[in-house]
Amino acid sequence: GSSPMCFPAGDFLTSAQDVLLGRLDIAPAGGDPQVIDFWMSAEQFEYWSHTFLTVDVVKGRGSGFSVESPEGVRFMIRSRLMETTTPFV
């Protein structure tokens, strides 16, 4: 897998060259929702369009200034090939 960087809303500027893939609720179980938008550059989206991506949380050290860094966990992207021949572009 790979480790995405996740920033609080407003700390990372997006543009028309970015694709919103979804919204992640990072709240503890039973807690109030804490939503983070998950963006990818259009170029990366094109490259990964034939895969199914899963954002997971695992124990470990987070990346740099990513929001999970002080929590003793990190985000990880796991990918697998789609079973269809039509990509998501």
N, C-alpha and C positions, 0 to 999 in steps of 0.2 A: 504494500500500500504506500501511499504518500501522505504527507502531513500538511493539510491546508492551514493557512494563517487566517484567524478569525478576529475581527476587530469590532469594537462597539460601534453602533450606528453613528455616522458622521465622522468617524476617524479615518475612513478610507473612502476616497471619492471614486465613484463609478461614472461611466460615460456611455454613449450610444454603442461603443465597441464592447460592452460587457453584457452578459446574459444572466438574468435572474433565474436560477435553477429551482429555488424553493426557499422555504422558511423553516429554520430549526428551532424547536422549543427546547432550550437548555436548562429549564427549571428542574430542581430536584423533584422526585416523585411526590405528588400531592401538593406541590408549591404553586404559587402564582405563576402564570406563563411568563417566560423570558425569551422573547423571539429574536433571532438573529437571521438576517437575510443572507442567503448563500449565493454568491456571484462567481462567475467564471468569465474570463475573456472570451470573446467570440472566436478567436483563433484556437484556444484550448477546447472550447465547446465543439468546434468542427472536428478536431482531432479525436475527442472522446465520444463523438456522437453515436458510435456503434457499440458502446458499452453501457452497462447498467452500473451506476455509481451508488455506493452506500457510504454515508458519513457515520462513523462509529466513534466511540470514546473508549480509550484504553488507558491503563495505568502507565505513567511515564512522565517525562519532562516535556512540557509544551514548547512551541517554537517562539523564540524572541518575545515580541510584544503581543502575542495572541492571547485572547481573553482567558483561556483555560490554563495558561502558564503557571500561575501561582497555586493552582488547585491540585497539583500532583497527578494530573491526567493530561492527555493530548487527544486532539481529533485525528482521525486516520480515515483516508478514503480507500475503500476496497472496490475493486472493479471486476466485472466479469462480462464476457461477450454477450451481446443480445442474441436471442434465438431467432430473430427476424432479420431479413436482409435489408429492411428499410431503416436508415438512420434517423435520428431525431432532429434533422436540420430543416 
